[in-house]
Amino acid sequence: MIRLFFNLCKCFKSIKYNNDYQIHLSYVDNASLDIIPCPSCGTEGNYHSCGSYTRNLICYTAGQVEKHEITVPRIECASCAHSHAILAPVIIPYSPFSFHFVISLLYDFITHKFSTVTALCLEYDISISTLYRIYRRFIEDKKLMLGMMDAASTKACELLDKLFNANSFRFIDGLLHDFYRSNKASFLQARCRIRLSVNTLQATHTSPP
């Protein structure tokens, strides 16, 4: 897959930073494919379109759960014949939930915004087991994320506060880019080799991100 970040996109107008569906559209529409190196062979910009696939993107925008079906474009490198999906940073690979959906969910969970876990899960239309699975994923990735931030940021609630209350998506984008560049995997990515053993990965059925 190819992750899009600001440095891989043409300049585009400011977008509402927590509207993940609009962010997805803006990144895909403004991707500068001619400067993107192939993740497989490193050749820059030698691509041609090889179709697309659809997937669900579940967002939490202005206090409402929104479900979208989005089209993810695929490109093939003419040099090595490997194909890659083009994913905006708000898309979490192998997960239907958008980045801000997950951050908002975790923030409300850690700050006890709702009186019970059941009430929280009803608000976000997810199961309790899904909540705890996302929370465990966040706690594991937090250790890696904190290594790129101020040394004073040592608690999960402090990291979530930075992500939840950021007033610019450029700040978020920079953190996600640094995390991806350092770990060769996306922040909060499901089925991620950072967390899964080699045996588990080999046993996992492959599917589009």
matplotlib code that plots the C-alpha trace (Angstrom):
import matplotlib.pyplot as plt

x = [0.0, 1.0, 0.2, -0.5, 0.7, 1.0, 4.4, 3.0, 0.1, -0.3, -1.4, -5.1, -7.6, -8.0, -10.4, -12.2, -9.6, -11.9, -14.2, -12.4, -14.5, -13.7, -10.1, -10.0, -11.4, -9.0, -5.9, -6.9, -7.8, -4.6, -2.0, 1.2, 1.9, 4.9, 6.9, 5.8, 8.5, 7.3, 7.3, 8.6, 11.4, 11.9, 11.3, 9.5, 6.4, 6.5, 2.9, -0.3, -3.8, -4.8, -8.4, -9.8, -11.9, -14.6, -14.5, -16.4, -15.3, -17.1, -16.6, -17.7, -18.4, -20.1, -21.3, -22.8, -21.7, -21.5, -21.0, -19.5, -18.6, -15.4, -13.4, -9.7, -7.6, -4.9, -1.8, 0.8, 4.5, 5.7, 9.2, 8.5, 4.8, 3.7, 0.3, -0.5, -3.6, -3.6, -4.7, -5.2, -3.8, -7.2, -7.8, -6.6, -5.5, -7.7, -10.1, -13.5, -13.1, -11.5, -8.7, -10.8, -13.6, -11.0, -9.4, -12.8, -13.9, -10.8, -10.9, -14.5, -13.5, -10.5, -12.1, -15.3, -17.6, -20.3, -21.5, -21.1, -19.1, -22.4, -23.6, -20.3, -20.6, -24.2, -23.2, -20.5, -22.6, -19.9, -19.6, -17.8, -15.3, -14.5, -13.9, -11.4, -9.6, -9.1, -8.0, -5.3, -4.1, -3.8, -1.9, 0.7, 1.2, 1.3, 4.7, 6.1, 4.2, 5.5, 9.1, 8.5, 7.0, 7.9, 9.4, 6.7, 4.0, 4.1, 0.5, -2.2, -4.6, -2.0, -1.3, -5.0, -5.5, -2.9, -4.6, -8.2, -7.7, -5.3, -6.4, -4.8, -4.7, -1.1, 0.0, -1.8, -0.5, 3.1, 2.8, 1.2, 3.8, 6.7, 5.1, 4.7, 8.3, 9.8, 7.8, 6.9, 3.3, 0.4, -0.6, -3.5, -3.2, -5.1, -3.3, 0.0, 3.3, 4.3, 1.8, 1.2, 3.6, 5.0, 2.8, -0.3, 0.5, 1.0, -2.3, -4.2, -6.2, -5.2, -7.6, -7.5, -6.5]
y = [0.0, 3.6, 6.0, 9.6, 12.5, 16.3, 16.0, 13.5, 15.7, 18.9, 21.9, 21.8, 24.0, 23.7, 21.0, 20.4, 18.4, 15.9, 15.2, 12.0, 11.3, 14.7, 14.3, 11.0, 12.6, 15.6, 13.4, 11.1, 13.9, 15.8, 12.9, 13.6, 10.2, 11.3, 11.9, 8.8, 6.1, 2.5, 0.7, -2.5, -1.2, 2.5, 3.8, 7.1, 7.9, 5.0, 4.0, 3.2, 2.7, -0.9, -0.4, 0.1, -1.5, -0.4, -0.6, 0.9, 3.9, 4.5, 8.1, 10.0, 13.6, 16.3, 13.7, 11.3, 8.0, 8.1, 5.1, 5.7, 3.4, 4.7, 3.8, 3.1, 3.5, 1.0, 1.7, -0.7, 0.1, -0.4, -1.2, -4.2, -4.9, -4.7, -3.0, -0.7, 0.7, 4.5, 5.3, 8.7, 9.0, 8.9, 5.4, 2.7, -0.3, -3.4, -1.5, 0.0, 2.8, 6.1, 7.7, 10.3, 7.8, 5.8, 8.8, 10.2, 6.8, 6.3, 9.8, 9.4, 6.0, 7.2, 10.5, 8.5, 10.8, 8.2, 6.6, 3.0, 1.2, 0.0, 3.6, 4.5, 1.6, 2.4, 5.9, 4.7, 1.6, -0.9, -4.0, -3.9, -6.5, -4.1, -1.3, -3.2, -4.6, -1.0, 0.1, -2.7, -1.8, 1.9, 1.0, -1.0, 1.7, 4.4, 3.2, 3.7, 7.0, 8.6, 8.0, 10.7, 13.3, 15.4, 13.4, 14.7, 12.9, 9.6, 8.8, 7.4, 10.2, 12.9, 11.4, 11.2, 14.8, 15.9, 13.9, 14.7, 18.5, 19.2, 22.4, 21.4, 18.2, 19.0, 18.3, 14.9, 14.2, 14.8, 12.4, 9.7, 10.2, 9.9, 6.8, 5.1, 6.0, 4.7, 1.5, 0.6, 0.2, 2.6, 3.9, 1.7, -0.6, -3.8, -7.1, -5.3, -7.1, -4.9, -6.8, -10.1, -13.0, -14.4, -17.5, -15.5, -13.4, -16.5, -17.9, -14.8, -14.7, -11.8, -9.1, -5.5, -2.8]
z = [0.0, -0.4, 2.4, 1.3, 3.4, 2.8, 1.3, -1.3, -2.3, -4.2, -2.3, -1.6, 0.2, 4.0, 5.0, 8.2, 10.0, 11.7, 8.7, 7.6, 4.6, 3.1, 4.1, 2.2, -0.9, -0.8, -0.4, -3.3, -5.6, -4.9, -4.8, -6.7, -8.0, -10.0, -6.8, -4.9, -4.7, -5.2, -1.8, -3.5, -5.8, -5.0, -8.5, -8.5, -10.5, -12.9, -12.3, -14.2, -12.9, -12.3, -11.1, -7.6, -4.9, -2.5, 1.3, 4.2, 6.1, 9.4, 10.7, 13.7, 12.6, 14.7, 17.2, 14.7, 13.3, 9.5, 7.3, 3.8, 1.0, -0.5, -3.6, -3.1, -6.2, -7.1, -9.1, -10.6, -10.8, -14.4, -13.1, -10.8, -11.6, -7.9, -7.3, -4.4, -2.8, -2.3, 1.2, 2.9, 6.5, 8.0, 6.8, 9.1, 7.1, 7.5, 9.8, 8.8, 11.4, 10.5, 12.4, 14.1, 14.9, 16.9, 18.6, 19.6, 20.9, 22.9, 24.3, 25.5, 27.0, 28.9, 30.1, 31.2, 29.2, 29.4, 32.6, 31.4, 28.7, 27.3, 26.8, 25.1, 22.7, 21.9, 21.0, 18.6, 17.4, 18.2, 20.5, 23.8, 22.5, 19.6, 22.0, 24.1, 21.0, 19.7, 23.1, 23.3, 19.9, 21.0, 24.2, 22.2, 19.5, 22.1, 23.3, 19.7, 19.2, 22.4, 21.3, 18.7, 21.0, 23.9, 26.8, 29.1, 27.2, 29.0, 29.6, 27.2, 28.2, 27.3, 23.9, 23.2, 24.4, 21.8, 19.0, 20.0, 20.5, 17.7, 15.9, 12.6, 10.7, 9.6, 13.2, 13.1, 9.5, 10.6, 13.5, 11.4, 8.7, 11.2, 12.8, 9.4, 8.3, 11.5, 11.9, 8.3, 9.5, 10.2, 13.6, 15.0, 12.0, 12.4, 11.6, 12.1, 12.3, 15.2, 17.3, 15.7, 15.8, 12.5, 12.9, 13.3, 10.3, 8.2, 9.3, 8.5, 5.3, 3.1, 2.2, 0.8, 3.3]

ax = plt.figure().add_subplot(projection="3d")
ax.plot(x, y, z, "-o")
ax.set_aspect("equal")
plt.show()
